[in-house]
Amino acid sequence: MLRIQTYFLCALLAFHLHGCQSDGQDKARSVCLLQDPPNQCGDFCLSVLEPLLNHIAKHQEQWNTSDALKLQDTQAKLDKIQTTLVGQTTSFDDLKGRLERTETNQKDLHNESQIKIEGLQSSLQEMGKNFEERLLKIEVQQNAIQTKMETERAALQTTLTRIYHTIEFPKFKLIGSRYFYIDDTENSWPEAKESCREMGAHLAAIKDAEELAAIKVKLTKKRYWLGINDREFSGVYMSVASGKRAPFLKWGSGEPNHAGNAERCVELLGGIEMNDNKCSDKYGFICQSDTEF
């Protein structure tokens, strides 16, 4: 600021001196012609510059004060900016800390949740395992109960069947798994069929070798009529009880031979084998109470 003022004073002095010379030439006056230039010019310059110097001196303090105020204001602004920056830095650090704490909390929550999920999965697996074991036990118990019920039902059915046959078929005996009546009275095949029908039964058909063996021990004669014949279709042996093909046939050697196309009814011979014979011949007969075979 002082350098600018000095430059300004020098310029003003040079301008003033130059003006004096010009005016002297134009007006033919010698206002600035001095006898003792150093002393006279110094006084003159001081007299000319005194108002300006007084003005500068008068306002120098104001200018200094203004500059100081501006400097203080600038410094205050800088301090404020610095304070703001410090606050922002502090806020940023605080935000960073909060973010780090949030991330840490999230990690902790994730780990805690993962542990809970794994525990829940383990519990569910254990529950599933226990459930499967309990279900298996229940199934075993149900199967045991069902088996027991079926056994009891079968026993009850056997008892009821026995009671039924005792009432309905008093002459019939349980042989193997079915009820039969063995009559030694000699009848033709049609007569034997009718005798069984009158008792609500049918001439018997043997279902298998085991049943044949059970019946054999009950026989007292050599020959008994069975409810098997091929009277409708030659060679097709049907059961009169079921209306279906005879389930079991055990022919003797060379049988059936139809013997002149006259032998169409089947007899049990010796309790061990079957033979076709004339339906008019008279033998004992065997009846069955069911129509299963």
C-alpha positions as CSV (number, residue, x, y, z in Angstrom):
1,M,0.0,0.0,0.0
2,L,2.9,2.4,0.9
3,R,4.6,1.7,-2.5
4,I,1.5,2.7,-4.4
5,Q,1.2,5.9,-2.5
6,T,4.9,6.8,-3.3
7,Y,4.4,6.2,-7.0
8,F,1.3,8.3,-6.9
9,L,3.1,11.3,-5.2
10,C,6.0,11.2,-7.7
11,A,3.6,11.2,-10.7
12,L,1.6,14.0,-9.3
13,L,4.8,16.1,-8.7
14,A,6.1,15.5,-12.2
15,F,2.7,16.5,-13.7
16,H,2.7,19.7,-11.6
17,L,6.2,20.7,-12.7
18,H,5.4,20.0,-16.3
19,G,2.3,22.1,-16.0
20,C,4.3,25.0,-14.7
21,Q,6.7,25.0,-17.6
22,S,4.0,24.8,-20.2
23,D,2.1,27.6,-18.6
24,G,5.3,29.7,-18.7
25,Q,5.8,29.2,-22.3
26,D,2.2,29.9,-23.3
27,K,1.7,32.9,-21.1
28,A,5.3,34.1,-21.2
29,R,5.4,34.0,-17.4
30,S,8.2,32.6,-15.1
31,V,6.2,31.4,-12.1
32,C,8.4,28.4,-11.7
33,L,11.7,30.0,-12.5
34,L,13.6,29.8,-9.2
35,Q,16.7,31.6,-7.9
36,D,17.5,28.7,-5.6
37,P,15.9,25.7,-7.1
38,P,16.8,23.0,-4.5
39,N,15.5,25.0,-1.6
40,Q,12.7,26.9,-3.4
41,C,11.5,23.7,-5.1
42,G,11.5,21.8,-1.9
43,D,9.4,24.4,-0.2
44,F,7.1,24.6,-3.2
45,C,6.7,20.9,-3.5
46,L,5.9,20.7,0.2
47,S,3.4,23.4,-0.1
48,V,1.8,21.8,-3.1
49,L,1.8,18.3,-1.7
50,E,0.9,19.2,1.9
51,P,-2.9,19.0,1.4
52,L,-2.5,15.7,-0.2
53,L,-0.1,14.5,2.4
54,N,-2.5,15.7,5.1
55,H,-5.3,13.8,3.4
56,I,-3.2,10.7,3.2
57,A,-2.2,11.0,6.8
58,K,-5.7,11.7,7.8
59,H,-7.1,8.6,6.1
60,Q,-4.0,6.4,6.6
61,E,-5.3,5.1,10.0
62,Q,-8.8,4.5,8.5
63,W,-7.1,2.6,5.6
64,N,-5.0,0.6,8.0
65,T,-8.0,0.0,10.2
66,S,-10.0,-1.0,7.1
67,D,-7.3,-3.3,5.9
68,A,-7.0,-4.8,9.4
69,L,-10.8,-5.3,9.5
70,K,-10.7,-6.9,6.1
71,L,-7.8,-9.0,7.2
72,Q,-9.7,-9.9,10.4
73,D,-12.8,-10.6,8.4
74,T,-10.9,-12.8,6.0
75,Q,-9.2,-14.5,8.8
76,A,-12.5,-15.0,10.5
77,K,-13.9,-16.4,7.3
78,L,-10.9,-18.7,7.0
79,D,-11.3,-19.7,10.7
80,K,-15.0,-20.4,10.0
81,I,-14.1,-22.4,6.9
82,Q,-11.5,-24.2,8.9
83,T,-14.0,-24.8,11.7
84,T,-16.5,-26.0,9.2
85,L,-13.9,-28.3,7.7
86,V,-13.0,-29.6,11.1
87,G,-16.7,-30.1,11.9
88,Q,-17.2,-31.9,8.6
89,T,-14.1,-33.9,9.2
90,T,-15.4,-34.8,12.6
91,S,-18.8,-35.6,11.1
92,F,-17.1,-37.7,8.5
93,D,-15.1,-39.5,11.1
94,D,-18.3,-40.0,13.1
95,L,-20.2,-41.2,10.1
96,K,-17.3,-43.5,9.2
97,G,-17.3,-44.8,12.8
98,R,-21.1,-45.3,12.7
99,L,-20.8,-47.1,9.3
100,E,-18.1,-49.3,10.7
101,R,-20.2,-50.0,13.8
102,T,-23.2,-50.7,11.5
103,E,-21.2,-53.1,9.4
104,T,-19.9,-54.8,12.6
105,N,-23.5,-55.1,13.9
106,Q,-24.6,-56.5,10.5
107,K,-21.9,-59.0,10.6
108,D,-22.8,-59.9,14.2
109,L,-26.5,-60.1,13.2
110,H,-25.6,-62.3,10.2
111,N,-23.5,-64.6,12.3
112,E,-26.2,-64.8,15.0
113,S,-28.8,-65.4,12.3
114,Q,-26.7,-68.0,10.7
115,I,-26.2,-69.8,14.0
116,K,-29.9,-69.6,14.7
117,I,-30.7,-70.9,11.2
118,E,-28.2,-73.8,11.6
119,G,-29.7,-74.6,15.0
120,L,-33.2,-74.5,13.6
121,Q,-32.2,-76.7,10.7
122,S,-30.5,-79.1,13.1
123,S,-33.7,-79.1,15.3
124,L,-35.9,-79.7,12.2
125,Q,-33.6,-82.6,11.1
126,E,-33.8,-84.1,14.6
127,M,-37.5,-83.6,14.6
128,G,-37.8,-85.2,11.2
129,K,-35.7,-88.1,12.4
130,N,-37.8,-88.5,15.5
131,F,-40.9,-88.1,13.5
132,E,-39.8,-90.9,11.1
133,E,-38.9,-93.1,14.0
134,R,-42.2,-92.5,15.7
135,L,-44.0,-93.0,12.3
136,L,-42.2,-96.3,11.8
137,K,-43.2,-97.4,15.3
138,I,-46.8,-96.4,14.7
139,E,-46.7,-98.4,11.4
140,V,-45.3,-101.4,13.2
141,Q,-47.9,-101.1,15.9
142,Q,-50.6,-100.7,13.3
143,N,-49.4,-103.7,11.3
144,A,-49.3,-105.7,14.6
145,I,-52.8,-104.6,15.4
146,Q,-54.0,-105.3,11.9
147,T,-52.4,-108.7,12.0
148,K,-53.9,-109.4,15.3
149,M,-57.3,-108.2,14.1
150,E,-57.1,-110.3,11.0
151,T,-56.1,-113.3,13.1
152,E,-59.0,-112.7,15.5
153,R,-61.3,-112.1,12.6
154,A,-60.2,-115.3,10.9
155,A,-60.7,-117.2,14.2
156,L,-64.1,-115.6,14.6
157,Q,-64.9,-116.4,11.0
158,T,-63.9,-120.0,11.6
159,T,-66.0,-120.1,14.8
160,L,-69.0,-118.6,13.0
161,T,-68.5,-121.0,10.1
162,R,-68.4,-123.9,12.4
163,I,-71.5,-122.7,14.2
164,Y,-73.2,-122.1,10.8
165,H,-72.3,-125.5,9.5
166,T,-73.3,-127.1,12.8
167,I,-76.7,-125.5,12.4
168,E,-77.1,-125.7,8.6
169,F,-75.1,-128.8,7.9
170,P,-75.2,-130.9,11.0
171,K,-73.9,-134.0,9.2
172,F,-70.9,-132.1,7.7
173,K,-67.4,-132.3,9.2
174,L,-64.4,-130.0,8.8
175,I,-61.8,-131.8,6.7
176,G,-58.8,-129.7,6.0
177,S,-60.2,-126.2,5.5
178,R,-63.7,-127.1,4.2
179,Y,-66.7,-128.9,5.3
180,F,-67.6,-132.3,3.7
181,Y,-70.2,-135.0,4.2
182,I,-69.3,-138.5,3.3
183,D,-72.2,-140.9,2.6
184,D,-71.6,-144.6,2.1
185,T,-75.1,-145.1,0.7
186,E,-74.8,-146.3,-2.9
187,N,-76.5,-143.9,-5.4
188,S,-76.2,-143.2,-9.1
189,W,-74.3,-139.9,-9.9
190,P,-77.6,-138.0,-10.5
191,E,-79.1,-139.4,-7.3
192,A,-76.0,-138.5,-5.3
193,K,-76.1,-135.0,-6.8
194,E,-79.7,-134.6,-5.7
195,S,-79.1,-135.9,-2.2
196,C,-76.4,-133.3,-1.7
197,R,-78.7,-130.6,-3.1
198,E,-81.4,-131.6,-0.6
199,M,-79.0,-130.8,2.2
200,G,-78.2,-127.4,0.7
201,A,-74.9,-128.7,-0.6
202,H,-73.2,-130.0,-3.7
203,L,-71.3,-133.0,-4.9
204,A,-67.7,-132.3,-4.0
205,A,-64.8,-131.3,-6.1
206,I,-61.3,-131.7,-4.7
207,K,-59.2,-128.4,-4.7
208,D,-55.7,-129.9,-4.4
209,A,-53.6,-132.9,-3.4
210,E,-53.4,-131.9,0.3
211,E,-57.2,-131.8,0.5
212,L,-57.4,-135.2,-1.2
213,A,-55.0,-136.7,1.3
214,A,-57.1,-135.3,4.2
215,I,-60.3,-136.8,2.7
216,K,-58.7,-140.2,2.0
217,V,-58.3,-141.0,5.7
218,K,-62.0,-140.4,6.3
219,L,-63.1,-142.9,3.6
220,T,-64.4,-146.4,4.5
221,K,-65.3,-147.7,1.0
222,K,-63.4,-147.9,-2.2
223,R,-65.6,-145.8,-4.6
224,Y,-67.3,-142.4,-4.1
225,W,-68.9,-140.1,-6.6
226,L,-67.4,-136.6,-7.0
227,G,-69.2,-133.6,-8.5
228,I,-67.0,-133.6,-11.6
229,N,-68.3,-134.5,-15.1
230,D,-67.9,-133.7,-18.9
231,R,-71.5,-134.4,-19.7
232,E,-71.9,-131.1,-21.6
233,F,-68.6,-131.0,-23.5
234,S,-66.5,-134.1,-23.9
235,G,-63.1,-133.8,-22.3
236,V,-64.1,-130.5,-20.4
237,Y,-64.5,-131.5,-16.8
238,M,-66.6,-129.1,-14.8
239,S,-67.5,-128.8,-11.1
240,V,-71.2,-128.8,-10.3
241,A,-70.6,-126.8,-7.2
242,S,-68.9,-123.8,-8.8
243,G,-69.9,-124.2,-12.4
244,K,-66.3,-123.8,-13.4
245,R,-63.6,-126.2,-14.6
246,A,-62.5,-128.7,-11.9
247,P,-59.5,-127.2,-10.1
248,F,-57.7,-130.5,-9.5
249,L,-57.7,-133.8,-11.4
250,K,-55.7,-136.9,-10.5
251,W,-56.4,-139.6,-13.0
252,G,-55.6,-143.2,-12.7
253,S,-53.5,-144.9,-15.3
254,G,-55.1,-144.7,-18.8
255,E,-57.9,-142.5,-17.6
256,P,-60.1,-140.9,-18.6
257,N,-61.0,-143.3,-21.5
258,H,-64.7,-142.6,-21.8
259,A,-65.2,-146.4,-22.4
260,G,-67.4,-146.5,-25.5
261,N,-68.4,-142.8,-24.9
262,A,-70.5,-143.9,-22.0
263,E,-68.3,-142.8,-19.0
264,R,-69.0,-139.1,-18.4
265,C,-69.0,-138.9,-14.5
266,V,-66.0,-138.9,-12.2
267,E,-65.5,-141.1,-9.2
268,L,-62.8,-141.2,-6.5
269,L,-61.2,-144.7,-6.6
270,G,-59.4,-146.0,-3.5
271,G,-59.1,-142.4,-2.2
272,I,-56.0,-141.8,-4.3
273,E,-57.0,-141.4,-7.9
274,M,-59.9,-140.4,-10.2
275,N,-61.7,-142.4,-12.9
276,D,-64.4,-141.7,-15.4
277,N,-67.4,-144.1,-15.2
278,K,-71.0,-144.5,-16.2
279,C,-73.2,-142.0,-14.4
280,S,-75.8,-144.7,-13.7
281,D,-73.4,-146.8,-11.6
282,K,-74.1,-146.7,-7.9
283,Y,-71.4,-145.7,-5.4
284,G,-71.1,-143.7,-2.2
285,F,-70.7,-140.0,-2.6
286,I,-69.0,-136.9,-1.0
287,C,-70.8,-133.6,-0.6
288,Q,-69.3,-130.1,0.1
289,S,-71.1,-127.2,1.8
290,D,-69.5,-124.4,-0.2
291,T,-69.5,-123.3,-3.9
292,E,-65.9,-122.1,-4.0
293,F,-64.5,-125.0,-6.1
